[in-house]
Amino acid sequence: MYYNPYDESPDSQPFNQFSRPGFGGPSSPPPGFGGPGYPPSMGGNTPAPTAAPPNFTPAMPMTSASSRSGSHHGSSGIRRCIYRNTFIWQRNGDSFWFFPTFVSRNTILGFRWGRFGWVFSTVNRNSILTFQCFN
């Protein structure tokens, strides 16, 4: 079995976020996701991004006016970053590119950019100092 050091979900698989009725069954993604052009994902039914994140490291916002530039303090508002390249600064000093695919009350599921490309990962919402979404 594939070992993912960033995957904190039970049995190394996230819960199936598409198991709600109305999407055609427990394993089918909502309309517009999956199918031709999407690589197989490494975490659940959500496809991994097909391209690398932007080739720069943004400066961490320092003022409360930063919300006008698209960044936020804490994880409030991160739902608007779903399926967008997002740079996350954590309270422990770590920072990285993340591609969120699902947001719950305490956890964000998605893909983290690393040395070998996108890897399925989870992020604790309380660990986020600030973040910024990019198109």
Backbone as a ProteinNet text record, in pm:
[ID]
protein_1_A
[PRIMARY]
MYYNPYDESPDSQPFNQFSRPGFGGPSSPPPGFGGPGYPPSMGGNTPAPTAAPPNFTPAMPMTSASSRSGSHHGSSGIRRCIYRNTFIWQRNGDSFWFFPTFVSRNTILGFRWGRFGWVFSTVNRNSILTFQCFN
[TERTIARY]
84.5	0	88.3	47.2	119.1	119.3	237.2	247.2	259.2	175.1	175.2	197.6	314	342.4	254.4	187.6	103.5	-42.6	-79.3	-217.6	-247.1	-332.2	-364.5	-501.1	-564.2	-697	-689.5	-798.2	-797.2	-768.6	-686.1	-651	-591.9	-531.6	-467.3	-563	-690.4	-788.4	-885	-915.7	-1014.4	-1154.3	-1248.4	-1385.9	-1428.1	-1527.1	-1571.2	-1661.9	-1610.8	-1688.3	-1801.4	-1800.9	-1903.7	-2010.9	-2025	-2120.4	-2260.4	-2281.2	-2414.6	-2507.5	-2636.9	-2728.7	-2738.3	-2766.7	-2785.5	-2669.8	-2559.9	-2446.9	-2431.8	-2529.9	-2525.7	-2465.1	-2444.2	-2391.6	-2277.1	-2235.9	-2134.5	-1995.7	-1965.1	-1828.7	-1818	-1926.5	-1916.6	-1902.9	-1810.2	-1792.2	-1906.6	-1920.8	-2026.2	-1999.6	-2100.5	-2082.2	-1969.7	-1887.3	-1778.4	-1646.1	-1642.2	-1517.8	-1490.6	-1366.6	-1328.1	-1346.7	-1312.9	-1329.5	-1204.4	-1217.1	-1100.8	-1025.9	-896	-814.5	-772.7	-829.8	-793.6	-713.3	-597.5	-520.2	-586.2	-553.7	-608	-558.1	-642.1	-601	-538.5	-462.2	-400.9	-479.3	-588.7	-665.9	-812.6	-887.6	-1030.5	-1064.8	-1176.6	-1224.8	-1183.9	-1112.8	-1077.1	-948.2	-948.8	-828.4	-719	-595.2	-480.3	-470.6	-416.8	-396.7	-306.6	-326.7	-249.3	-127.4	-116.5	-3.1	60.2	184.5	256.7	197.4	218.5	172.1	260.2	225.5	311	455.7	548	690.5	747.7	681.5	731.4	678.3	740.4	694.4	645.2	515.5	464.3	513.9	521.1	557	437.2	464.2	355.5	295.4	162.3	97.2	117.5	136	165.8	58.1	-33.8	-129.3	-271.8	-362.1	-503.1	-560	-495.5	-540.5	-514.3	-443.9	-409.7	-532	-644.6	-762.7	-809.1	-776.5	-811.3	-726.7	-609	-523	-548.2	-648.8	-683.3	-628.9	-567.7	-517.4	-598.4	-591.8	-668.9	-586.1	-616.8	-551.9	-638.3	-573.9	-647	-701.7	-794.4	-847.8	-985.7	-1036	-1166.3	-1164.6	-1260.9	-1270.3	-1196.7	-1136.5	-1056.6	-1143.8	-1273.4	-1361.3	-1358.7	-1336.5	-1332.9	-1209	-1112.8	-989.5	-997.8	-1112	-1123.3	-1095.7	-1012.2	-968.5	-888.9	-818.4	-729.3	-595	-487	-356	-359.1	-319.4	-326.2	-193.9	-139.5	-16.8	-57.6	-9.4	-46.4	76.7	62.7	163.4	104.8	177.3	128.8	188.3	123	167.8	305.2	342.1	472.2	587	559.1	662.7	671.1	604.4	604.4	519.7	555	473.8	486.5	379.5	378.7	260.9	272.5	161.7	66.1	-63.5	-167	-279.3	-343.9	-457.1	-576.2	-654.6	-764.2	-877	-932.9	-1043.9	-1168	-1152.8	-1267.2	-1234.2	-1331	-1310.7	-1419.1	-1377.2	-1472.4	-1449.4	-1515.7	-1502.7	-1359.7	-1288.3	-1154.5	-1041.7	-1074.7	-972.4	-993	-882.8	-886.4	-818.8	-887.5	-831.3	-784.5	-677.8	-630.3	-495.1	-419	-289.3	-182.9	-73.6	38.4	150.5	209.1	318.5	447.9	520	646.3	751.2	858.3	972.4	936.2	838.5	801.6	664.8	615.3	486.4	377.3	253.4	137.8	118.4	96.8	73.3	-51.7	-141.2	-261.2	-222.7	-292.7	-257.7	-380.4	-371.6	-472.8	-404.2	-478.3	-426.6	-528	-481.6	-566	-592.2	-717.2	-750.4	-690.8	-677.4	-620.4	-471.4	-405.7	-261.4	-229.7	-331.3	-310	-299	-187.1	-168.3	-236.3	-206.2	-266.7	-253.1	-326.5	-321	-355	-321.7	-355.2	-385.2	-499.7	-541.2	-488.3	-462.5	-419.5	-502	-523.2	-598.9	-516.7
-119	0	124.3	227.8	354.1	422	461.7	529.8	678.8	754.6	899.1	958.3	1017.6	1068.8	1185.7	1252.8	1366.9	1327.7	1204.1	1160.4	1116.7	1193.6	1165.1	1099.5	1061.2	1003.4	854.6	797	655.4	567.9	466.1	370.6	438.2	554.6	629.7	667.3	675.5	718.7	815.2	927	1019.4	962.7	1020.5	981.4	1025.6	959.7	989.9	1111.2	1226	1348.8	1351.6	1258.1	1257.1	1152	1104.9	998.6	1052.1	1181.1	1236.9	1190.7	1171.7	1136.1	1249.9	1216.9	1319.1	1328.7	1261.5	1264.3	1133.4	1044.5	922.5	803.4	810	693.9	730.4	634.9	665.1	690.3	646	664.8	757.9	816.1	904.1	1048.7	1123	1262.5	1347.2	1469.9	1556.7	1590.8	1635.4	1670.4	1772.2	1752.2	1844.5	1803.4	1698.3	1654.9	1510.8	1482.2	1347.3	1329.9	1213.1	1184.3	1215.6	1224.6	1246.2	1374.1	1368.3	1485.8	1498.7	1415.5	1420.2	1295.7	1312.3	1194.7	1125.3	998.1	933.1	1003.8	1015.7	1086.1	990.3	1045.9	965.6	975.3	1049.9	1063.8	1076.1	971.6	976.9	988.1	1054.7	1066.9	1196.6	1281.2	1410.6	1400.3	1448.4	1438.8	1532.6	1488.2	1573.6	1684.9	1799.9	1905.8	1855.8	1908.3	1863.9	1951	2063.8	2154.5	2192.5	2234.9	2281.7	2414.7	2450	2581	2690.6	2816.6	2925.1	2908.4	2954.6	2936.2	3051.4	3086.2	3189.3	3162.2	3221.8	3214.2	3352.6	3368.5	3501.6	3547.9	3678.1	3735.6	3722.2	3690	3675.7	3812.7	3825.8	3953.6	3990.6	4118.4	4162.6	4249.7	4305.4	4399.9	4348.9	4410.6	4373.7	4414.1	4505	4544.7	4434.5	4329.6	4222.8	4150.9	4156.1	4085.4	4142.9	4269.6	4327.5	4268.5	4213.5	4155.6	4007.2	3952.3	3812.4	3718.4	3769.1	3681	3703.5	3605.4	3611.7	3559.2	3605.3	3552.6	3440.5	3331.2	3213	3142.2	3048.9	2971.8	3020.2	3126.9	3178.3	3222	3176.4	3214.6	3122.9	3016.5	2931	2851	2840.8	2768.5	2830	2958.7	3023	2983.9	2915.4	2872.9	2730.6	2663.8	2526	2523.1	2426.7	2408.1	2526.9	2595.6	2705.2	2686.3	2725.9	2722.7	2819.5	2770.8	2848.4	2835.6	2947.8	2942.1	2955.4	2861.8	2856	2880.5	2969	2988.6	2931.1	2839.2	2777.3	2844.8	2825.1	2883.5	2831.5	2710.5	2653.6	2703	2793.7	2849.2	2785	2670.5	2606.6	2687.9	2680.8	2741.3	2654.4	2648.8	2559.9	2592.3	2542.9	2550.1	2435.3	2465.9	2367.4	2387.1	2278.6	2281.5	2219.3	2302.5	2246.7	2192.3	2078.1	2016.8	1998.2	2006.4	1990.3	2056.7	2129.5	2198.3	2154.7	2105.5	2072.5	2170.1	2146.9	2236.3	2245.5	2131.7	2129.8	2095.8	2043.3	1989.3	2036.4	2051.6	2082.9	1967.7	1908.9	1802.9	1863.1	1808.5	1857.4	1799	1871.2	1825.2	1928.7	1879.9	1964.7	1947.2	2058.2	2053.8	2022.4	1923.5	1884.5	1856	1799.9	1771.2	1684.3	1595.7	1501	1530.6	1651.2	1689.6	1697.7	1687.4	1696.8	1566.5	1576.7	1461.9	1490.7	1392.5	1412.1	1443.3	1539.5	1582.7	1637.8	1645.3	1712.6	1822.6	1928.7	2039.7	2068.9	2079.1	2118.2	2268.1	2307.6	2450.1	2537.2	2482.7	2561.6	2588	2513.4	2531.8	2646.3	2702	2805	2943.2	3008.6	3147.2	3240.6	3220.8	3298.2	3220.3	3264.7	3199.6	3299.6	3264.5	3348.1	3261.3	3285.2	3209.4	3278.1	3196.5	3246.6	3178.9	3247.8	3187.7	3089.5
0	0	0	-66.8	-74.1	62.5	110.7	239.4	215.5	279.7	267.6	406.6	432.1	566.1	607.5	512.7	546.6	569.1	534.2	544.7	687.2	756.7	895.4	910.7	801.6	809	843.1	896.3	931.9	810	829.6	724.2	601	618.4	509.2	397.3	425.6	326.5	392.5	324.7	381.8	366.7	440.1	420.9	282.1	227.4	91.9	95.8	51.8	57.9	-44.2	-139.8	-242.3	-215.9	-92.5	-63.9	-35	-54.2	-33.4	-146.1	-117.5	-224.2	-325.4	-447.5	-549.4	-646.4	-619.9	-711.1	-786.1	-780.4	-858.7	-787.9	-659.5	-588.1	-498.3	-414.5	-314.2	-370.1	-490.5	-537.5	-656.7	-701.4	-817.3	-772.6	-833.9	-797.5	-851.5	-802	-852.5	-998.3	-1069.8	-1209.9	-1226.9	-1328.6	-1356	-1296.6	-1214.3	-1153.1	-1192	-1221.3	-1261.9	-1411.2	-1460.9	-1602.3	-1681.3	-1813.2	-1899.2	-1863.6	-1867.8	-1838.7	-1694.6	-1607	-1466.5	-1431.6	-1367.8	-1328.4	-1210.9	-1186.6	-1067.7	-942.9	-844.2	-723.9	-624.8	-531.9	-427.7	-298.8	-296.4	-174.3	-203.6	-184.2	-204.8	-351.9	-381.5	-518.4	-584.9	-516.3	-571.1	-651.1	-775.1	-856.7	-806.9	-822.4	-789.4	-893.2	-857.3	-956.2	-1069	-1187.9	-1303.2	-1329.4	-1262.8	-1284.9	-1151.4	-1158.9	-1040	-992.6	-864.6	-816.3	-876.1	-854.1	-904.1	-855.5	-935.8	-908.1	-825.7	-717.3	-626.1	-487.1	-389.1	-250.5	-212.5	-188.8	-155	-18.4	-1.6	128.6	221.6	347.2	443.1	472.4	463.6	493.6	640.7	667.4	803.9	866.8	787.6	844.1	830.1	902.9	892.7	757.9	687.7	554.4	452.5	493.4	399.4	346	417.7	368.8	235.5	207.5	78.1	-33.6	-1.2	-104.1	-123.8	-58.4	-79.5	25.7	131.3	236.6	363.6	451.8	575.9	690.2	811	930.5	985	1027.2	1068.9	946.1	969.1	856.5	812.1	873.4	834.9	688.7	611.9	471.5	376.1	424.9	336.7	239.3	265.8	172.6	33.1	22.8	-108.9	-188.3	-122.4	-189.5	-243.1	-227.4	-276.2	-425.4	-466.2	-604.8	-658.5	-569.2	-609.1	-539.1	-606	-540.5	-423.1	-306.9	-183	-110.3	-68	11.7	157.6	240.6	382.8	468.8	567.5	671.4	799.3	863.4	985.7	1108.8	1221.3	1348.3	1390.7	1347.3	1384.7	1296.9	1202.2	1116.3	979	958.9	827	729.6	602.4	497.1	373.2	293.6	178.3	87.1	-39.2	-133.4	-104.2	-107.4	-78.8	-179.7	-218.4	-311	-239	-165.1	-85.1	-172.4	-130.4	-203.2	-117.1	14.6	104.5	237.1	293.2	420.8	518	634.1	740.3	856.2	966.7	1081.3	1132.6	1137.7	1197.4	1101	984.1	895.5	753	681.4	539.2	466.3	368.4	286.2	154.6	100.7	-27.3	-60.7	-140	-186.2	-151.3	-94.9	-55.5	-157.5	-202.1	-298.2	-224.6	-273.5	-212.7	-317.3	-274.9	-360.8	-480.7	-463.3	-569	-629.4	-613.1	-670.3	-564.8	-610.3	-521.7	-445.8	-315.2	-228.2	-144.9	-137.4	-56.6	86.9	148.1	282.3	353.6	485.3	565.4	645.2	671.9	751.3	860.8	983.5	1095.5	1083.3	1084.4	1066.3	1176.2	1297.7	1406.8	1390.3	1301	1280.9	1184.8	1118.8	1016.6	1080	1051	1093.8	993.6	865.4	759.5	629	526.6	395.8	287.8	163.5	50.4	-70.2	-134.8	-253.1	-378.7	-479.9	-610.7	-718	-830.2	-942.4	-1018.8
[MASK]
+++++++++++++++++++++++++++++++++++++++++++++++++++++++++++++++++++++++++++++++++++++++++++++++++++++++++++++++++++++++++++++++++++++++

